[in-house]
Amino acid sequence: MIIAVDIGNSNVVLGLVKDSKILQSWRLHTGIHQSVDEYEILVRGMLFACDFSLQEVQVAVLSSVVPELTEVFMILLENLTGKPPIKVSHERNLGIEINTETPAMVGEDRLINSSAAYQQYKTSLIIIDCGTATTLDVVTAEGVFQGGVICPGLLISADVLFSKAAQLSQVNLEMPENVIGKNTTDSIKSGLIYGYGGMIDSLIKRITNEIEQQGQPTPTVVITGGLAAKVLPILSNVIYHEDLTLRGLYLFYLLNKTDTSGK
């Protein structure tokens, strides 16, 4: 069994994975000012509440796009398992190649998601992650990560709207009954949910056209991320994977568990 951890800008996702099966997962708010001790109390408490023993854990695997927390969790995970965690890097075996101008600048979560999706489908792919940012990444049928698109996330768009428009109040991000809102609240919901979904749909079509022009097969579209469920009902021909990142981290562990090159 391993502990898989993905540190994102909004949430830290932790999972216990054994033989490719996710036994339990948790989502914590990303607090960049929290110490190792504070996070360790939280994580040990969650493990204890679910009756999991750290003696069963072989090692931890870590991906992070928040530099302020990377070292915090490196120390924390070593405290929990007694071993340095396996840190995701573009220089390690991901099961895919990277064809971008600066591979070191690509978010580790994007690489892990792409690796997991390619391992499952083995075809050309568009991988969408709806989080703090919304990313759409492309992998060829040969397993080459080609880069992608980064957009403001749904929550960022909503926060900017509410902060800049004095007469608009915050609403719950939920699907309205109709696209045409009969009141301000429903109009905002429609604009955010349908507008966000329409952006994703439009980008899928444009990226698909570009992929096909390069002689690649029509891509399979995979979507994940904490906000994916908000727009999933209005997207067509996409495959939802709630735990894609955790599965990608487990795959990364399998590919690199004999690597002794260090962090």
C-alpha positions in Angstrom: 0.0 0.0 0.0 1.2 3.5 -0.8 0.2 7.0 0.2 -0.4 9.2 -2.9 -0.4 12.9 -2.4 -1.2 15.7 -5.0 -0.7 19.3 -3.8 -2.8 21.7 -5.8 -3.4 25.4 -5.5 -6.8 24.9 -3.9 -6.7 21.4 -2.4 -4.4 18.7 -1.2 -5.6 15.3 -2.3 -4.4 12.2 -0.4 -5.2 8.6 -1.1 -4.3 5.2 0.1 -3.8 2.9 -2.9 -3.2 -0.9 -2.9 -2.9 -3.1 -6.0 -4.3 -0.3 -8.2 -7.3 0.0 -5.9 -8.0 3.3 -4.1 -8.9 2.3 -0.6 -9.6 5.8 0.7 -9.1 9.3 -0.3 -9.3 12.7 1.3 -9.3 16.3 0.2 -7.8 19.1 2.4 -7.8 22.8 1.8 -4.3 24.0 0.7 -2.9 26.1 3.5 0.5 27.4 2.6 1.2 28.7 6.1 0.5 25.4 7.8 3.5 23.6 9.4 4.6 20.0 9.1 3.3 19.4 12.6 -0.2 20.8 11.7 -0.5 18.7 8.6 0.8 15.6 10.4 -1.9 15.9 13.1 -4.5 16.1 10.3 -3.2 13.2 8.3 -2.6 10.9 11.3 -6.1 11.7 12.5 -7.7 10.8 9.1 -5.8 7.6 9.0 -6.8 6.7 12.6 -10.4 7.5 11.9 -10.5 5.1 9.0 -8.6 2.4 10.9 -5.6 2.3 8.6 -2.2 1.4 10.0 1.0 3.1 8.8 2.8 -0.2 9.1 1.0 -1.3 6.0 2.3 1.6 4.0 5.4 0.9 1.8 6.2 4.4 0.7 4.6 7.7 -0.3 4.4 9.3 -3.8 4.2 13.1 -4.1 3.3 15.6 -6.8 3.1 19.3 -6.1 2.5 22.6 -7.9 2.8 24.6 -4.7 6.5 25.1 -3.9 5.8 26.5 -0.4 4.3 23.1 0.6 6.5 20.7 -1.3 9.2 20.5 1.4 6.6 20.4 4.2 5.1 17.3 2.7 8.4 15.7 1.9 9.2 15.9 5.6 5.7 14.9 6.6 5.6 11.8 4.4 9.0 10.7 5.5 7.8 11.1 9.1 4.8 8.9 8.4 6.5 6.1 6.4 10.1 6.2 7.5 11.2 6.6 3.9 11.7 9.7 1.6 8.7 9.9 -0.7 9.1 9.3 -4.4 8.8 12.8 -5.9 7.2 13.3 -9.3 9.5 14.8 -11.9 9.6 15.2 -15.7 13.0 13.6 -15.5 11.6 10.3 -14.2 9.7 7.6 -15.9 6.2 8.8 -16.6 5.2 6.2 -19.2 4.9 9.1 -21.7 7.3 11.3 -23.5 7.2 15.1 -23.1 7.4 17.3 -26.2 7.3 20.9 -24.9 9.7 23.8 -25.0 10.4 23.6 -21.2 9.3 20.2 -19.7 10.3 21.4 -16.2 7.7 24.1 -16.4 4.8 21.7 -17.0 2.7 21.1 -13.8 3.3 17.7 -12.3 -0.4 17.1 -12.0 -0.8 17.6 -15.7 1.9 15.1 -16.4 0.4 12.6 -13.9 -3.1 12.9 -15.3 -1.8 12.5 -18.9 0.2 9.4 -17.9 -2.8 7.8 -16.2 -5.1 8.5 -19.1 -2.7 7.2 -21.7 -2.0 4.1 -19.7 -5.7 3.3 -19.8 -6.7 4.3 -23.4 -3.5 4.1 -25.5 -4.8 6.5 -28.1 -4.7 10.2 -28.8 -6.2 12.1 -25.8 -7.5 15.4 -24.5 -7.2 15.4 -20.7 -9.2 18.1 -18.9 -8.6 19.1 -15.3 -11.1 21.4 -13.7 -9.4 22.9 -10.6 -8.1 26.3 -9.6 -7.1 26.6 -13.3 -8.8 24.6 -16.1 -6.2 22.7 -18.2 -6.7 20.8 -21.4 -3.7 18.7 -22.3 -2.9 16.7 -25.4 -1.2 13.3 -25.7 -0.7 11.6 -29.1 -1.6 8.0 -29.9 2.2 7.3 -29.6 2.2 8.5 -26.0 3.8 12.0 -26.5 2.6 14.9 -24.3 2.3 17.8 -26.6 1.3 20.6 -24.2 -2.1 22.2 -24.0 -4.3 25.1 -22.8 -4.5 26.8 -19.4 -7.6 28.8 -18.6 -8.9 30.5 -15.4 -10.9 28.0 -13.3 -14.6 28.3 -12.6 -14.1 29.6 -9.0 -11.6 32.2 -10.2 -14.1 33.4 -12.8 -16.8 33.6 -10.2 -14.7 35.4 -7.7 -13.6 38.0 -10.2 -17.2 38.5 -11.3 -18.5 39.1 -7.7 -15.6 41.3 -6.7 -15.8 43.6 -9.8 -19.6 43.9 -10.2 -20.9 45.8 -7.1 -24.6 44.8 -7.7 -24.0 41.1 -8.2 -24.0 38.9 -5.1 -22.4 35.5 -4.7 -24.5 32.4 -5.7 -24.1 28.6 -5.3 -22.4 27.1 -8.3 -25.2 24.8 -9.4 -26.9 24.0 -12.6 -29.9 26.4 -13.3 -33.1 25.0 -14.7 -32.9 27.0 -17.9 -30.1 28.8 -19.8 -32.2 32.0 -19.8 -32.4 33.2 -16.2 -35.5 34.9 -15.0 -33.7 36.5 -12.1 -30.3 37.7 -11.3 -29.3 34.6 -9.3 -30.2 32.2 -12.1 -28.7 34.5 -14.7 -25.4 34.4 -12.9 -25.6 30.6 -12.5 -26.3 30.2 -16.2 -23.5 32.5 -17.2 -20.9 30.7 -15.0 -22.0 27.0 -15.5 -23.1 27.2 -19.2 -20.4 29.8 -20.1 -17.7 27.7 -18.5 -19.0 24.5 -20.1 -19.3 26.3 -23.5 -15.7 27.4 -23.2 -14.6 23.8 -22.6 -16.7 22.5 -25.5 -15.4 25.1 -27.9 -11.8 24.3 -26.9 -12.4 20.5 -27.3 -13.6 21.1 -30.9 -10.7 23.4 -31.8 -8.1 21.1 -30.2 -9.6 18.0 -31.9 -9.5 19.8 -35.3 -5.8 20.6 -34.8 -5.0 17.0 -33.6 -6.8 15.5 -36.7 -4.9 17.9 -39.0 -1.7 16.4 -37.7 -2.8 13.0 -38.8 -3.8 11.7 -35.3 -7.0 9.8 -34.6 -9.9 11.6 -33.1 -9.0 12.0 -29.5 -10.7 10.4 -26.5 -11.6 13.2 -24.1 -11.1 12.5 -20.3 -12.1 15.0 -17.6 -11.2 15.1 -13.9 -10.8 17.7 -11.1 -12.7 19.0 -8.2 -15.0 21.2 -10.3 -15.5 18.7 -13.2 -18.9 17.5 -11.8 -20.3 21.1 -12.0 -20.2 21.1 -15.8 -20.2 17.4 -16.7 -24.0 17.3 -17.4 -23.6 19.8 -20.2 -20.5 18.3 -21.9 -20.8 15.7 -24.6 -18.6 12.7 -25.3 -16.3 13.1 -22.3 -15.3 10.4 -19.9 -15.2 11.4 -16.2 -12.5 10.0 -13.9 -12.9 11.3 -10.4 -9.6 9.8 -9.1 -7.4 10.1 -12.2 -4.6 11.9 -10.4 -4.4 9.3 -7.6 -4.3 6.5 -10.2 -1.6 8.4 -12.0 0.5 8.6 -8.9 0.1 4.9 -8.3 1.3 4.2 -11.9 4.2 6.6 -11.3 5.1 4.5 -8.2 5.1 1.3 -10.2 7.3 2.8 -12.9 9.8 4.3 -10.5 9.8 2.2 -7.3 13.2 0.7 -8.2 14.7 4.1 -9.0 17.4 4.8 -6.4 18.5 8.2 -7.9 17.0 10.1 -5.0 14.4 12.9 -4.8 
